Amino acid sequence: MEILLFGITRDIAGKAKLSIPAGEQLQTVGDLKVWLGQQYPAMQQLSSLAVAVDSEYADDSMPIGNNSEIALIPPVSGG
């Protein structure tokens, strides 16, 4: 499973894509957020973090699979 990173999430991870190890049992977006917080504690400090699964915004209960296209969309500030 690969995750595309944008904005501050890319800065935190230090790369544009993350690969989830095959042995991880991530079944929902919520599971993914917990895993990300464990691997990259700074992500827990973000005021919000939207997740898109297969090009659609997803809530924490949305199932994810090994072939899902996942993108992390960090909070955006404007002015």
CYANA upper distance limits for C-alpha pairs under 8 A (distance plus 0.5 A):
  1 MET  CA     19 SER  CA      6.20
  1 MET  CA     20 ILE  CA      5.79
  1 MET  CA     21 PRO  CA      8.08
  1 MET  CA     22 ALA  CA      8.13
  1 MET  CA     65 GLY  CA      8.08
  1 MET  CA     66 ASN  CA      5.36
  1 MET  CA     67 ASN  CA      6.83
  1 MET  CA     68 SER  CA      7.53
  1 MET  CA     69 GLU  CA      8.37
  2 GLU  CA     17 LYS  CA      7.07
  2 GLU  CA     18 LEU  CA      6.04
  2 GLU  CA     19 SER  CA      5.02
  2 GLU  CA     20 ILE  CA      6.76
  2 GLU  CA     69 GLU  CA      7.51
  2 GLU  CA     70 ILE  CA      7.29
  3 ILE  CA     17 LYS  CA      5.97
  3 ILE  CA     18 LEU  CA      5.59
  3 ILE  CA     19 SER  CA      6.94
  3 ILE  CA     20 ILE  CA      8.36
  3 ILE  CA     69 GLU  CA      7.47
  3 ILE  CA     70 ILE  CA      5.39
  3 ILE  CA     71 ALA  CA      5.96
  3 ILE  CA     72 LEU  CA      7.67
  4 LEU  CA     16 ALA  CA      6.55
  4 LEU  CA     17 LYS  CA      5.20
  4 LEU  CA     18 LEU  CA      7.21
  4 LEU  CA     70 ILE  CA      6.72
  4 LEU  CA     71 ALA  CA      5.03
  4 LEU  CA     72 LEU  CA      6.77
  5 LEU  CA      9 THR  CA      6.21
  5 LEU  CA     10 ARG  CA      5.47
  5 LEU  CA     15 LYS  CA      8.01
  5 LEU  CA     16 ALA  CA      5.53
  5 LEU  CA     17 LYS  CA      6.20
  5 LEU  CA     18 LEU  CA      8.09
  5 LEU  CA     71 ALA  CA      6.53
  5 LEU  CA     72 LEU  CA      5.80
  5 LEU  CA     73 ILE  CA      7.71
  6 PHE  CA     10 ARG  CA      5.66
  6 PHE  CA     16 ALA  CA      7.39
  6 PHE  CA     71 ALA  CA      8.31
  6 PHE  CA     72 LEU  CA      6.92
  6 PHE  CA     73 ILE  CA      6.60
  6 PHE  CA     74 PRO  CA      7.37
  7 GLY  CA     11 ASP  CA      7.18
  7 GLY  CA     73 ILE  CA      8.08
  7 GLY  CA     74 PRO  CA      6.85
  8 ILE  CA     12 ILE  CA      6.59
  8 ILE  CA     74 PRO  CA      6.95
  9 THR  CA     13 ALA  CA      6.72
  9 THR  CA     43 MET  CA      7.50
  9 THR  CA     72 LEU  CA      7.66
  9 THR  CA     73 ILE  CA      8.31
  9 THR  CA     74 PRO  CA      6.90
 10 ARG  CA     14 GLY  CA      6.16
 10 ARG  CA     15 LYS  CA      5.95
 10 ARG  CA     16 ALA  CA      5.93
 10 ARG  CA     17 LYS  CA      8.36
 11 ASP  CA     15 LYS  CA      7.55
 12 ILE  CA     40 TYR  CA      7.64
 12 ILE  CA     42 ALA  CA      7.26
 12 ILE  CA     43 MET  CA      7.66
 13 ALA  CA     40 TYR  CA      7.36
 20 ILE  CA     24 GLU  CA      7.50
 26 LEU  CA     31 ASP  CA      5.82
 26 LEU  CA     32 LEU  CA      6.39
 26 LEU  CA     64 ILE  CA      7.86
 27 GLN  CA     31 ASP  CA      6.83
 27 GLN  CA     32 LEU  CA      8.24
 27 GLN  CA     63 PRO  CA      6.08
 27 GLN  CA     64 ILE  CA      5.92
 27 GLN  CA     65 GLY  CA      7.23
 28 THR  CA     32 LEU  CA      6.94
 28 THR  CA     60 ASP  CA      6.98
 28 THR  CA     61 SER  CA      6.20
 28 THR  CA     62 MET  CA      5.86
 28 THR  CA     63 PRO  CA      4.74
 28 THR  CA     64 ILE  CA      5.71
 29 VAL  CA     33 LYS  CA      6.77
 29 VAL  CA     51 VAL  CA      7.88
 29 VAL  CA     58 ALA  CA      7.79
 29 VAL  CA     59 ASP  CA      7.25
 29 VAL  CA     60 ASP  CA      5.13
 29 VAL  CA     61 SER  CA      6.65
 29 VAL  CA     62 MET  CA      6.16
 29 VAL  CA     63 PRO  CA      6.96
 29 VAL  CA     64 ILE  CA      7.03
 30 GLY  CA     34 VAL  CA      6.84
 30 GLY  CA     59 ASP  CA      8.29
 30 GLY  CA     60 ASP  CA      4.72
 30 GLY  CA     61 SER  CA      6.75
 30 GLY  CA     62 MET  CA      8.38
 31 ASP  CA     35 TRP  CA      6.73
 31 ASP  CA     60 ASP  CA      8.31
 32 LEU  CA     36 LEU  CA      6.59
 33 LYS  CA     37 GLY  CA      6.66
 34 VAL  CA     38 GLN  CA      6.83
 35 TRP  CA     39 GLN  CA      6.73
 36 LEU  CA     40 TYR  CA      6.15
 36 LEU  CA     41 PRO  CA      8.04
 36 LEU  CA     43 MET  CA      7.55
 37 GLY  CA     41 PRO  CA      5.31
 37 GLY  CA     42 ALA  CA      7.75
 37 GLY  CA     43 MET  CA      6.21
 37 GLY  CA     44 GLN  CA      5.90
 40 TYR  CA     44 GLN  CA      8.31
 41 PRO  CA     45 GLN  CA      8.04
 42 ALA  CA     46 LEU  CA      7.89
 46 LEU  CA     74 PRO  CA      8.14
 46 LEU  CA     75 PRO  CA      7.92
 47 SER  CA     75 PRO  CA      7.37
 48 SER  CA     74 PRO  CA      7.18
 48 SER  CA     75 PRO  CA      6.10
 49 LEU  CA     72 LEU  CA      7.36
 49 LEU  CA     73 ILE  CA      6.46
 49 LEU  CA     74 PRO  CA      5.38
 49 LEU  CA     75 PRO  CA      6.58
 50 ALA  CA     57 TYR  CA      7.48
 50 ALA  CA     58 ALA  CA      8.05
 50 ALA  CA     72 LEU  CA      6.55
 50 ALA  CA     73 ILE  CA      5.41
 50 ALA  CA     74 PRO  CA      6.71
 50 ALA  CA     75 PRO  CA      8.10
 51 VAL  CA     57 TYR  CA      6.33
 51 VAL  CA     58 ALA  CA      6.26
 51 VAL  CA     59 ASP  CA      7.97
 51 VAL  CA     70 ILE  CA      7.50
 51 VAL  CA     71 ALA  CA      6.28
 51 VAL  CA     72 LEU  CA      5.32
 51 VAL  CA     73 ILE  CA      6.38
 52 ALA  CA     56 GLU  CA      5.47
 52 ALA  CA     57 TYR  CA      4.71
 52 ALA  CA     58 ALA  CA      5.95
 52 ALA  CA     69 GLU  CA      8.43
 52 ALA  CA     70 ILE  CA      6.12
 52 ALA  CA     71 ALA  CA      5.65
 52 ALA  CA     72 LEU  CA      7.07
 52 ALA  CA     73 ILE  CA      7.93
 53 VAL  CA     57 TYR  CA      6.86
 53 VAL  CA     58 ALA  CA      6.64
 53 VAL  CA     64 ILE  CA      7.81
 53 VAL  CA     68 SER  CA      6.85
 53 VAL  CA     69 GLU  CA      6.12
 53 VAL  CA     70 ILE  CA      5.20
 53 VAL  CA     71 ALA  CA      7.22
 54 ASP  CA     68 SER  CA      6.47
 54 ASP  CA     69 GLU  CA      5.30
 54 ASP  CA     70 ILE  CA      6.83
 55 SER  CA     69 GLU  CA      7.75
 55 SER  CA     70 ILE  CA      8.16
 55 SER  CA     71 ALA  CA      8.42
 58 ALA  CA     62 MET  CA      6.40
 64 ILE  CA     68 SER  CA      6.55
